[in-house]
Every structure is written in structure tokens, then in C-alpha cells.
């Protein structure tokens, strides 16, 4: 399989917008499989819409090397090209000592060349110093091409061209002029989620017009990795159903988690609490993260949803809530304006939006004897602008060695067979993530 990694010298150098534009342009001619490095839910939405194929997350903290290679091999079986967008800077990862969690680590695991995105705003010779520093830092990372972003005009471009010829050996595959603002809009927890119904890709394509796609393809074709395509999940025939809300309030799910449920014979039913959908009848419920605080009024008004969820939990039917899902399982959610909204009340706790950010950070957790669904050590991530305040003595299902959790290195409120946690787990971080649901239902 041929592929490239579009990395950056740091965050906010334009990787996501540039990658989205490249995917949209290339997908007019090729079958392109997109991937996103690290724990991210929003960037893959952009890439999926641009490529017409489901983008996948790759994370060497939550997945071992064999699993990463299988994810790429399976997803790209019928593709012409893999395009991986990196996370943060090329070498940022779990620690200062290893490649774990870094874009560089993924490039080495997969054998793909790197195209380095550099913000050259107000730079000329200094850009060469940055590029050469990145190149020399780890000779095993194959930096083959450069994308130079935020070029201010003709004079700046001429200087940059001269600098690249004199000091850098990598080929410049793209030069992008400075824009008043990028095409992707931001909110404090990340980019604004794209609207899959009416979404204009043209601003991203216009930004990527400065990319020489022929040069980019030449870099990609310099790689040819032989990747495995074995099954990723434990197979069983559970004959069960899982109700999974899917709308702007609950939209942060790893695709692998839903596929893992389906591989176990669990049919996934989607519905929208924000749109007023009633709670479907199911054997289990899985509430992902998202932006429930922006739709708290709609959620609170959907009495069938919040009251039905509480009744299901009372009946010992498993409910798993991750981050935003956890907030919806508390008594109330106080939004950023201080307005309180009634939620399901599965847990005797208050959820409040705050200005303080927790994460993004990786989490290590171990389930304890209270945990009804999971019994294996967990590697996950957390990222939120909220806090949860328990009213009475709470039962927790996880002990943390890394991460913040809900309180005091504890995470995972427990009520009967239900769990509410700040952690986002990826099903491929465990051998049988769905097994706990199946046994919990039985």
C-alpha cells in the first residue's frame, strides 16, 4: 500500500484544512483512505466527508503496532492511496523518551514518507533551520516533502524559494498563500463539527490549490508497505441490540467501537435525542461524547429520552456514557451561561460547564470490583470543559494511574450495570471490548 503522512511542526499550522483540501481534490481521481493520528473525533469528520470514505483513527498509545498495521491494511484494501494527518508536532507524543503516541512513530510503523507542513509566516532562513532540525532529529523518519503555509506575497515567496534551494534537500510540494482566516471554524473544544448535509468543500480545495498533486503522488509512490488484513474483532452471535444516539450532542464515537459491537452480533440502532426521537427499545445503551451543553434545552425537553434512560438503568440494563454521555446521566447540566437543565439522573451528581480545560491527555485506568462491564486495564483519553460534582458517596469503577477522571484519580460512576466516565475508550485498545456488554446484558 502506498501512503503519505501529512505532519506539522506544531499545532495550528494548517494541517487539517490542508489535508481536507488534498483529500477532496485527490478523491476526484483516486480512491483515497484517510486516517487521523491521535485521539480526535472532529478532524476525521472533515476527512470522511472530503474523501467519501470513513476516516480511521490511529493511536500508538491505545493500539499496539500490529493492530495499527491491521487497521490501515483493512481500511485501505480497495484504496489507491492512504493519507494520514498527524497530530500536533511531528514528534509530540506520550512522553519525551519514546515515539509512542506521536506522528513520527506512526510513520515508522507503517513505512510511509512524511510531508512536513511549516507555517512560514514572517520567516525565511529560519524556516530552513526549523526544517533541518526536524529532519536531523530522527534520521529514521523519512521527511520527503514540504508544504509551506502562510506565504504573504510574491516577495516573501521569492525569498522562501531561494532559502529552500540553498539550505533544504526536501522537495517543496506545496506553497499556500496567507488567508484572512482558515476555512475550518473553531470552538473552544476543537473545530466546529461539519454539517454532512450541506457542507461546502470548495474553501478547502481552494486552499489546497497551492499543492502540486503530482509531486505529492510521487512522494506517496516512493512507499509500498505490505500491510495485513486480518480481522480486528472478536466474532460472536449475541443477537442483541444497542441504541446509540447520533446527532450534534452525541457524535464523538470511535468507528471501531461501533464495528466491535456489530462483530459481536449486536445490532446498532441510531437515534437523535436532539431531534426529539424517543428512546428505542434495546438491550444496551451507549452515549458518546459531543456537545450536550449546546443542546441541553432540547435534551431536557425530550422527557421520553431522559426518563426512559433512567428507567432502563433502574431495570439493570447497561448504559455506558462517555464524557458528554456522562453529563447526560447526571441529575442536571448547568451550561456556560449558568442555566440548569434537567438530565437523566442516573447518577446523583451535578454536571457544570467550566472555563477550565481538562486535557487532551492520555489515561491509564484499571477496573475495580465495582465495574459491571469491563475487567481489563484501560488505555484511553479525556478532553472536556466540564466538571461533575457528586452529591453523596459515589461508587467508582476505575482507579486511575494517569489522567484526571471525575475526582481523586477515580473515574466511572457506577449504578447497577451502568457506567458514566470521562474516558473515551477505543475498542482496539483491548482484546474484547464488546464482551463486557454481552455478559452485562446476560
N, C-alpha and C positions, 0 to 999 in steps of 0.2 A: 504494500500500500504506500502511495505517495502522500506526503503531507508537509505542512509548514506550521511553525509556531510563531504567532504574532505577539511579541513580547514588548515590554516598555522599560524605560529607565526608572520609572516610578509610576505612581497613581496619577490620574488626571493628565495624561499625555495624549489622550485621544484614542486609545486602543479600541474601546467598544464601538464608537461611531465609525472609525476607520474599518474595523473588522466587519461591521454590519454592512457598510457600503460595498466592501470587497465581496462578501458573500452574495449580496443581491446581484452584483454585476456578473460574477463567475457563474452563478446558478442559471443564468440565461443560456449558457452553453454547456455546462458540465453538471454532473450530479455531485454536489459538494456536501460533505458531512461536517457539521460544526461541533466543536467541543469548547467548554469553558473550564479553565483551570481554577481550582479552589471552590470554596463554599459560596455559591452565588445562585440566586433564583431569577433575578431580573434580566441580567445580560443574556442568559440562554433564551429568554422570551424573544428578545430582539433577533438573535441569531436564527431561531426557529422560523420566525416569520420571513426573514430575509432569504433563507436557503430553501424553504419549503419542506424541511426535514426537521425532526425533533433533535434539538441540540442536547448534548450529554455533558454532565459534569465529570471532571477528572480530578482526583484529590489524593495525593500520595500520603497524606496523614490518615485519611479514613479508608484507603484502599491499598492493598499490597501491590507489588509490581505486576504479578501475574494477572490480577484482576483488572488493573488498568489496561494492560495489553489486550485482554479479552473484551473489555468494554469497547475499545477502539476497533478491534477486529470484527466484533459482531455488528456494531452500528454502521461500519463502512463496507460491508460485504459487497454491496452493489454500487458503491460510490466510485467516482473517478479521483477524488481528492479529499484529504482531511485538512481542515483549518482549525487550529486551536488558538483561542485567545487566552493570553496569560493573565496572571493576577498580580497586582501591584507592580513592583520592580521585578526584573528577571530573576534575581537571586533571593528575594524575600521568601521566607518560609517559616517553619515551626520554631527553629532555633538558629543560633549563629554557627552551629557546628556541622550541620548536615544539609542535604538537598531536600529533606522531607517537607512537603507542603509547598515547594517552590515550582515556578515555571521551568527553571533550568533543570530540575530533577525530572520533570515530565519529558522534556526534550531528549534527555539522555536515555530514559527508559524506552522511549518509542523510536529513537534514532532519527528524529525529524530535525531539519535545519531550522534556525531561528532567524526571523526578520525583526530587527530591533527598531522600535518606534522611539524617536527622540524629539522632544519639544525644543526646537532651536530658537525660540523667541528670544531676541536680543543677544544671540550667540553667534560666533563664527569659529575662531580657533578653539575656543573652549568646548565646542561640540565635538571636535576631534579628540580632545583629551578625555571626554566622557566616553565616547565610543571605544577608544583604545583601552581605556580602563576596564570597561565591561568585557572586551574581547580577551584581555590578558588575565582577568580574574580567574577564569576556569577554562583552560585550553580544551577540555573535553566537551564544552558547549560550542556547537558549530554555528556561530553567527555568520550567516552568508549574505544577508541583505539589510538595507536600511530604509526606513521611512522617516523623512524629515518633515515634521509638522510645525505649523505656525510660522511660515516664511512670510515676512512682512511686505516684500515687494521685489522689484527687479534688481535693485542694488544689493539687497540682502541675499537674494538668490545667487547672484554672480559671486559674491564673497564666499558663500557656502559651497558653491561648486568648486571654487579654487581650493578651499580648505580640504574638501573630500579627496580631490585629486592628489594633493600634496601629502596628506597625512594618514588617510584611511584606505585600507585594502578591500573593504567590502563594497559590493555594488549598491548604488542608490537605486532602489526600485520604485520610490515614490517621493514626490515633493508636493506638499499641501500648503496652499496659501492660508494665511491667518484669516479667520472668520470672526464676525462680530460676536457670535455665540455658536456653540456646537448644536447639532441637530437634536441631540438627546437632552430632554429636560430632566432636572433633578429635583428630588425632595430629600429631606434630611436623612432618611434611611436608605437612600440609593436613588437610582434612576426611576422616573415615573414609568409604571408598567405600561407597555404599549397596548393599544386597542387592536385586537385581532380582526375586528370587523371592518373598520375604516382607518387604515393606517398608511401614511404616505412615506414610501421608502426613498423618494426622489432626493430629499436633502442629504441623505447618507450616500446615495450614489454620486451626487454632485461633489461631495467632499472627497470621495474615493476616485474621482476622475483624474486626480494627480498621480494615481498609481499606474505604473506600466505593468499591465496584467501579463504580458508576455514574459517580462523579466521575472515577475513573481512566480509564474508557472515553471520557468527554468530552474528557479531555486527549489521549488517543490519536487520537480522531477529528478533532482540530484539525490533524492532519498528513495528507497524502495524497501520498506520494512515488511517482513513476513510476520503477520500477526495472527494469533489463534482465534478460533471462532466457536469454542465450546460453550455449552450452556452456562449461564451465570447463576441460576437459581435452583433451589431445591424444588422438585416437582412433587405434587400430591393432588388428590382429587377431593378436596374438602367439601365441595358442594355448598358453599356458603356465599353470603353477600356482604359487602362493605359499602356503607354510604359515605361519600366523600364530598363535602361542599367545594364547589369550584366557581369562584367569582372574584371580584377585586378585594373582598375582605379576607377570603381564604384562597390564596393562589400559590403559596410557596410550598411546592412538593418536589422532591426528587422523583424524576420519572421512574427511576429504578425501584422506588418503594411501591408504586402502583403496579409495576410489572411483577414485582416479587409476590404481591398479593394474588395477582392473576395466575402466576405459575403454580400457586398452591391450590388452585381451583376456587378462588374467591372472586366472585363477580363484583366489579366496582361500579357503583351507581353514583353518578354525579347529580348535584342539585345546587340551587342558589338561594341561600337564606336572604341575601340582599334583595333579590327579585321577588321575594315573598313565597318561595316554594315551601311546601310542607315537608316535614321530616319524613324521609322514606322509611319503610319497614326494612330492617336489615339485621344481620347477626352481629355486626360491629360497626363502629363509627370512628372515622379518622379525620380530625380537624387540623389542617395545616396552618402555617403562618400566613401573613399578609398584612392588611391594613384594617383590622376591625374597628380601630378608633375612628377612622374616617367614615365608617358606615354603621356606627354604634346605634344611631336612631333607627335605621332600618332593621338591624338585628334585634334590637329591643322590642320593636313593634311586631316582629314575627313571633307571636306567642306560641304558635304550634312548634316552631323550631326550638326555642329556649326551654319551654316547659316539657316538650317531648323528649329533649335530650336529658333533662333531669330525671324524667320518669324511666328512661332506658337505663341510666346509670343505677337508679334505685333497684331496677329489676336484675341487676348484676350482669348486664350486657356491656361488653368492653367499649369504652370511649377513650381514644387517645387524642390529646390536644397538644400541639407543638407551638410554642411561642404565642402567636395570635390565637390559636386554638385554646391555649391555657387561659388567656384573658376571658374568652367567651364562656369558660367553665366556672369562673368566679361568680360571686354574688352580684357585683356591679363593676362597670368600667367607667372611670372618670376620664373624659377626653382632655385634650390640651387646653381647652377653654374653661375647664373646671366643671363641666356639666356631667352629672352622673347618669348612667344608663343601666337599666336592669339587664343582667345576663342570666345564664342558666342556673347558677347557684349550686352546682355540683360540689364545689369546694367552698367552705366558709372562709372566704378571703375577699379582699378588695383589690382590684386592679386599677392602677393610676398611670397615666402617661406623664413622663418627666422630660426635662431638658437634658438630663444626663444620659449619655450613651454607654451601653454595656456591649463591648465587643466592637467589631467582629473578632472572635477569639475561638481557638480550638478548646474542646472539652474532653476530659477523661473522666469517666464515671464507672462505678461498679454497682450493679443492682444489689439490693439487700433483701432480707427475708420478707419484707412487706410488698415487694414488687410482684404483681399478679401476671405480668405479660412477658417480662424479659429476665433472663438469668445469666447472660454473658456480659463481660466487660464491654463498655461502650466508648467509641471514639465519635465525637460529634462536633457541632459548632453552635454558637449562640451569638445573637446580634439583636438588640432591642433598645427602645426608648421608653421603657415602662418599668414599673416595679409592682410586685404583688405582696400584699400585706395580710398574712393570716390573722384571723380574729381569735381563734382558740388554738389549743395544742393540735398541731398538724402532723399527719403521718407522711413521711417521705419515702420514696422508693429507690433513690440513688444517693450514694456517697461520692463526692467529687474529690479528685486529686488535682484537677486543673479546671479553671472556669469559675464563674460566679454563682450560677444556679439561682434558686429562689432566695435562699437565706442560709448563711453559715456553712457554706460548702455542702449544702443539701439541695436536691432538686427532685422533681417528680411528686407532686401531691398525689396521694392515693385515696380513692374512695371505692370500696368493693373491688370491681375488676377494671376500674377506670384510672387513667394516669393523665396528669397535666404537667407539662415540663417546658422549660425554656429551650431545651436542646432540640436541634434538628439532627436526626439520625439519617444516615444514608444506608439503605438496606444492604449494600455491598460491603459495609464495614463489619458485617457479621456473616456467619455461615448460613444461618436460617432465621432471618429477621421476622418472617411471617409466621414462624412456628408458634410463637407466643400467642398470637391472635387466635390461631386454630385451637390450641389447647385451652386458652382462656374462654373461648366460646363453648367448648365442650363441658 
